[in-house]
Amino acid sequence: MEERRRRGGLWGELGLALLPTLTILLVLAFVEAFSRQRLLFASLASSAFLIYLDPRHRTNSVRTLALSQGLAAVLGFAARETLGTGYAAAAVAMLASIVLMVLLDAVHPPAVSTALGFAFRSGPETNLALFGLALTLVALLALLQRGSLWLLGRLGA
C-alpha cells in the first residue's frame, strides 16, 4: 500500500496500469489483423505488467526486455524449424534462452514463455516480424512508464 501512495494514490496507480493495458490491447489488434497465433504474444502481456509493477527494475529495462524476448523468439523459431513442433524443440529453446539470458545479464522471465510459444507454434506463419513490432510497442511502454514515474515524482515533490 505504501508504494501505491508514492505513485500518485489510487488514481495514479490506475493511470499507470492503463498504459500496459492499452499497449496489450494494441498488440492484440495487430495480432488479430495479421495472424492467428495469439498465444505467441501472451508473454508480452506478462512483460507489460511487470513493467507496470516496477518500471525501474533492471529486469524491465528496454535492453533486457528487447534482448531476452527477441532472443527467445528467434531461439524458439529455430528450434521448431530444426526439431519440429514438440517437447524436444521446446526444451532446447527454453534451455538456450535461459542460458543466454543469464550469460548476457538480460534475465526477463516472460521470455521463457516466448521461447516455448515459438517452439510449440502451429501453422505456416513465422510471426517473427510481427512479434518484433509488438515487442517494440512494449519497449516503448517501458520508456513511457519510466517517464510517467519521473513526472509523478516531479509533481509530488
N, C-alpha and C positions, 0 to 999 in steps of 0.2 A: 504494500500500500504506500509506503514511504516513497518508493521510486515513482509511482504514479503522480504523486504530488509534485515531484521535481520536474515532471514532464508536462506540466500545464493542467493538472487536475483531470477530472473525468472527460471534459471536452477536448483537452489537449491530447489525452490518450486516444480518444475516439478519432480525432483528426489524424494522429499518427497511424492508426490502424486502417484508416481509409485509403492511404496510399498503396499499401500492399494489396488490399482488396481490389482496388481499381486496376492495378497493374496485372494481377492474375486474371481478372475478367477480360482485359485487353488481350492478354496472351491466349486465353481460351477462344476469343473471337478470331484471332489469327489461325489458330489450330483448326477451328471449325471451317474456316474459309479455304484452307489449303490442304488439310489432311484429315484422316480418320483415326490417327494414332494418338488419341487423347491422353492415354496413360503415360506416354513418354514425357509429358510435361508436368506430371503431378509433383515431381521433386522440386520443380521451380516454385510451386506454391509453398512448400516447406521452406525453401530458401527465403522467399519473400517475408514469411512470418518470423523467421529467425532474425532477419534484418530489422523488422519492426521491434522485436524484443530487445535487441541490443545492437544498434547500428554501428557503434564504435568498437565492438569486439573484433579482433583480427580475423576470426572465422568468417565474419561478414564483410570483410574488405572487398573492394572491387577486384583486386588482384587474386585473392583467394577464391572468390566466387567464380570468376571467369576461368581461371586456370583449372580448378577442380572439376567444375561442371563441364567445361569444354573437353578436357582430357577424358573424363568418364564417358561422355557421349561418343567420342572417337574410339575409345577402347571397347566399349560395348558393341558398337557397329562393327569394328574389325573382328572381334571375337565371333560375332554372329556370322559374318561373311566367311570366316575361316573354318569355324567348327560347326556351323549350322545353329538353328534355334534349339536351345536345350540347356540342361544344367551345366554341361561342360563349358559352354560359352559363357554362361552367367558366372560360374566360379572363376574362370580366367579373368573376365572383365572386372569383377568385383575385387579380386586379389590384386590385380595390376593397378587398379585405381587407388586402392588403399595404400599400397607401397609407394606409388608415385606421389600421392598427396603428402605422405609423411616425408619422403625424401626432398620434396620441393617446398616443404613447410607451408603447405596450402591445403590444410585439412578443413573440409566443409562437408559434414556428414550427409546431407541430402544428395551429394554427388554419387554416393554408393547406389542409391535408387536409380539414378540416371544410367549408370553402367548396366544395372540389371534390366532396366526398361529397354535399352537398345539391344541388349543381348537376347532378350525374350521376344522382341517385337515380331509381329507377323505382318505379312503383306509386302508388296514390292517397293513401297516408298522408303527412301532413306531418311528423310526428315532432318538431316544434319543441318542444312541451311536454315530451315525454319526454326530448329532448336537454337541455332546461333542467334537468330533475330530475337527470339523470345528471351534468351539469356542476356542480350543487350538491354532489353527493357528492364529486366530485374537488376542488372548492374546500375542502370540509371536510377532505379528505385533506391539502391543503396546510397547513391550520392544525394538524392532528394531527402532521404531520411536523416542523413548526417546534417544536411543544411537546415532541415526543419528543427532538429535538436539545437543546433547552434543558434538559430533565430529565437527559439523559445527561451534559451539561456540568456540571450541579449535582452529580450523583452522583460524577462523576470528579474534581471539584475538592476 
